[in-house]
């Protein structure tokens, strides 16, 4: 059996290695357009900033090492020009000498990946504008910063690459402006949770411009101008475009393969395309969202590697299936970690899924053990069924651990209230006896059993301030004096029983505290005394973060840049 693989990075390299492990006799030939194989896309920004010092560490394998280990012919600087399904051949161009060759196959795997989106704006071809997708892109950008020592940079796009590049350029001492057309960074997160990401970006002196559209570029004698639709032109030394990627599927289209959303390659759960003996994996393919069972694109290394393994198994006579992705991801933002899995609230609403949620602010480990840091968790679940739909966490320690537990719970079909039953490892330096994931389950269980009712940030503007309801802050007087929600009176939770006569039992009570714990205790006291009570999800810390972010965003939009 002869297998030809187009693309030698994540999915393609995985497929090649797996085929060899399953079939020692197979002939495996890989064609990779760039000069590198099996490289770490996710590590590229950290080479720019110097965290990864040796460029050789960006590649997990070389053509030579792959041959020694797996006897796979890795041909770099070879671009596939055409696929001929009828003759089961591929036309390939050697980019070093310009010669073309025809390669036959029994099985073909397409792993072409995705390409950075470069809109057709004026000045987009300037040599001061960079993208970051391949090792060559990285080396070019690194060479520019090393040789020209830019003092300023504009990064366009607030996704994974945009944020990571902005951080690493800032670590070099460059004055960085991050421009995003949407009203938030990191689209997988809901706007409220993204507030914490925005705060960390601003805290580290990156100018953040949301709701800002780039209209074009113009080279100048000493840099490049970035023309904006709704703000003054920015003058800078360099620009990095990171507004997303699109499936690289020209070959597939010309070969007659069925295409799906955004021109991606349609595959079944065995990674088979619409043409027999042709498989496709990675960023170029359309897959199913595990949570919603809808078609989607997920450009992440984990799914690509899993798909490469599934394709290899089936090529070698197995019966493997890829059952969809849920977009589990994590990002470092200076000292902060932000992670997500499943779908977010805005996606659920757009799909018409009846949802509910909990927002909590637990410590990363036992409060009495030094060094604990607070995180903010948002867990989304379907009403009635209590199926977990997704989760988002931002914090500084232990975020990745908790998102992985919740990702596993989604995959295993655990009900949201069953998070209480998870037996998770505990020692004071690492967690609490009631782990944050358990705590989310306890809140959901309380909601299910009618022990607690919640109110949310988005309800604040519609809460009447005419005295028809009671707005109660149960923090200490000092905490209250340092900032509170408009219209809320202050009765500390430890004084509530003695002062309960100050409240009108005929009025609903909306309660808030710093993290949600004291207000929950207050809610139980009030409910036990005949009050109709609602506890604020997330606490004042969450409320204040969202409120401040909205104010800063409005200011930066009006001024054109953060002060």
Order of alpha helices (4+ residues) and beta strands (2+ residues): beta-alpha-beta-alpha-alpha-beta-beta-beta-beta-beta-beta-beta-alpha-beta-alpha-beta-alpha-beta-beta-beta-beta-beta-beta-alpha-beta-beta-beta-beta-alpha-beta-beta-alpha-beta-beta-beta-alpha-alpha-beta-beta-alpha-beta-alpha-beta-alpha-beta-alpha
